[in-house]
Amino acid sequence: RAGRVGMKEGGVRGGNSAAAGGFPSTRHNAAREIWVAARSGGYHFRYADGRWRNTRDGEELFSALARYIGEQAGEPVRLG
């Protein structure tokens, strides 16, 4: 099933997928980060060296999003 993602008022991006059960993320302008909420936890990504990277382990944003969505959907997901 295809999901939809769109920016809402206040910088909150909502991912809507019936399989994944929704997937909120927030653009946090003051901290210059993207915050992602997944069932497995909350994650912060900061832009550095041309890529958005997880502030904990350096994982690239789109790779992480594919993993988080796949975990929630119960099947592999490839973004891009």
C-alpha positions as CSV (number, residue, x, y, z in Angstrom):
1,R,0.0,0.0,0.0
2,A,1.3,3.4,-0.8
3,G,1.5,5.9,2.0
4,R,1.4,9.7,1.9
5,V,3.7,12.2,3.6
6,G,2.9,15.9,3.9
7,M,4.0,18.9,5.9
8,K,1.5,20.2,8.4
9,E,1.3,23.5,10.3
10,G,4.1,24.0,12.8
11,G,6.7,21.9,10.8
12,V,5.2,18.5,11.7
13,R,5.5,16.0,8.9
14,G,3.0,13.2,9.1
15,G,3.5,9.9,7.3
16,N,0.3,8.1,6.6
17,S,0.5,4.4,5.8
18,A,-2.1,1.9,6.8
19,A,0.6,-0.8,7.2
20,A,2.9,1.4,9.2
21,G,0.2,3.1,11.4
22,G,1.4,6.7,10.8
23,F,4.9,8.1,11.2
24,P,5.4,11.6,12.6
25,S,8.5,13.6,12.2
26,T,9.3,17.2,13.1
27,R,11.5,19.9,11.5
28,H,13.0,21.6,14.5
29,N,14.3,24.9,13.2
30,A,15.9,26.2,16.4
31,A,18.0,23.1,16.9
32,R,18.5,22.7,13.1
33,E,17.4,19.0,13.4
34,I,14.8,16.7,12.2
35,W,13.2,14.7,14.9
36,V,11.6,11.3,14.1
37,A,9.2,9.3,16.4
38,A,9.1,5.6,15.8
39,R,7.8,2.7,17.8
40,S,11.4,1.9,18.6
41,G,12.1,5.3,20.0
42,G,12.8,9.0,19.2
43,Y,15.6,10.0,16.9
44,H,17.3,13.3,16.1
45,F,19.0,14.0,12.8
46,R,21.4,16.9,12.1
47,Y,22.7,18.0,8.7
48,A,26.4,17.6,8.3
49,D,28.8,17.0,5.3
50,G,25.9,17.1,2.9
51,R,23.7,14.5,4.6
52,W,21.2,14.3,7.5
53,R,22.7,12.0,10.1
54,N,21.5,10.5,13.4
55,T,23.1,12.4,16.2
56,R,23.6,9.1,18.2
57,D,25.1,6.7,15.7
58,G,25.6,8.7,12.4
59,E,23.1,6.6,10.4
60,E,21.8,8.4,7.3
61,L,18.2,9.7,7.5
62,F,16.7,7.9,4.6
63,S,18.3,4.6,5.5
64,A,17.0,5.0,9.0
65,L,13.5,5.9,7.8
66,A,13.3,2.9,5.6
67,R,14.3,0.7,8.6
68,Y,11.8,2.4,11.0
69,I,8.9,2.1,8.5
70,G,9.8,-1.5,7.7
71,E,9.9,-2.4,11.3
72,Q,6.5,-0.9,11.9
73,A,5.0,-2.3,8.7
74,G,6.4,-5.7,9.3
75,E,8.0,-5.9,5.8
76,P,11.1,-4.4,4.1
77,V,10.8,-0.9,2.7
78,R,13.1,0.8,0.3
79,L,12.9,4.6,-0.1
80,G,14.0,6.4,-3.2
